[in-house]
Amino acid sequence: MTIQVAIHQEQADQVATLKEKYAGMVGEELLRTMIEEEFLDDIVAVSSFGSESVVLLHMVSQIDPTVPVLFLNTGKLFGETLRYRDRLQAKLGLTDVRSLAPHPKDENERDKDGDLWLQDTDACCHFRKTLPLRRALSGFSAQITGRKRFQTDARTDMPMIEEDPQQLGMIKINPLANWSLDDLAAYIEKHNLPRHPLVKDGYLSIGCMPCTQRVKAGGDYRDGRWAGLDKDECGIHDGEYVDGGGI
Ligand code: SF4
């Protein structure tokens, strides 16, 4: 058995054990258990500071505001998102928000003119998101995501606890997987939390500026992301895009 296969097997066994141990546990209860018991000082949260990110970030801040929060500053974000990140960080008292940029060498070699998104969105997402995140996750055992099943077809069956196909040996925790938009809105209202400023302008799911549009009335949640393209995931959560390069 190769070392890689052995690690995969070990990870699969760990996921199976955690699923059995915490079957039925969701939301804040699952999050607290993972942060305070299973992965103490060995877990990070990943957040886009997007339209509903405040729910997960608020929960994390209530449990342990020193948990590292990884934020992908792709260089293509809305200014509103950057200001919202700063505002939330201060309001929630998060002490370790880490903004991850693409490596300058990657950017210089792959997207000198800054318009790769026009020709190849997968390649652009890969070096602006996947590679920086992969570097930042190194050394941790688990990551928390705010993904929900309703968001995309690929997420329909997403478990609360799963393996990370991109990060060998890493566990992913999705405590809000079964939450609906109504659940999120109710939580935000209950705790009087600030929404991303673009939500009121018709942006339902918010990513990079060139690849995000308003959603027309009656449109689907994800319609504004990579509109017109056969793409609804940036790639940081799956293992499909492989180019072998990158720093
Ligand atoms: S969302 Fe668009 S601009 Fe942002 S990294 Fe992906 S392709 Fe590039």
Residues whose N, C-alpha, C, O or C-beta is under 5 A from the ligand:
A	BS01	SF4	T74 K76 W117 T121 C124 C125 R128 G207 C208 P210 C211
